[in-house]
């Protein structure tokens, strides 16, 4: 499969900030705000996917009795060196 490059754009007051990787955002405050928005969006998508799957598997009426609460944890990745 071909690689896909996604450009993100964020409007901050009078300017538009565009980046391909979150690490490209130089301002720490902007970085934290965008990261939090992405984590929130990720959580909403995961919750919607789980609810959809429950609706398919147990039916909408039974799924209404189940509470879905997704917790998103940021994982730090460490590089390992092979010797």
Beta strands, then each sheet from edge to edge (+ up, - down):
strand 1: 8-12
strand 2: 15-19
sheet 1: 1+ 2-
end
